[in-house]
């Protein structure tokens, strides 16, 4: 059977995402339910998936362990995909967010988005978010360009960077972070990344402006 390189990359991407999802697919490919779920995500019969898993193991891209096989990426396997990380509060999702995430996804194979915790939001914006962190995370995860959304660290962004271990960090056009500082902070955590500043075709679309307009409209309606 001819091995499709794009399918190989897709399987490796799903195995990587599994580690972030807390075992969404489980770790045992012999388990019927979990194996069937993964095969559905990849879009292939279980028997064909097994052939690909064997191929990945034979070429040193994953490690199979007993009882199992338990699939786990090797450094070689991890290096075969490009993981992009983006982050933000995402309290009110608007077209600017979607455009940014679409651009970020185009930079690599997998897009993982870190969503700010409630306490981080309050610390940075001096007010509570309109929506709880878990609701914001679920909303971001529903965007088609996002492969996984995770809640960020309570401590700082570099703890989250270490957890995701991205190849690229994509910053929104108006995010306050400085590219050099992000790269240096990630390096201190043992993660070498490329930091990219994304552009925007609609820079006037901002959460702050949306909220400001909603406040004005509310005040006018009370007159």
PyMOL commands that set and color helices and strands:
alter all, ss='L'
color gray80, all
select helices_A, chain A and resi 5-20+32-42+46-58+75-79+95-105+118-125+133-141+157-164+179-188+207-221
alter helices_A, ss='H'
color red, helices_A
select strands_A, chain A and resi 62-65+70-73+83-88+110-115+148-151+168-171+194-197
alter strands_A, ss='S'
color yellow, strands_A
deselect
rebuild
show_as cartoon
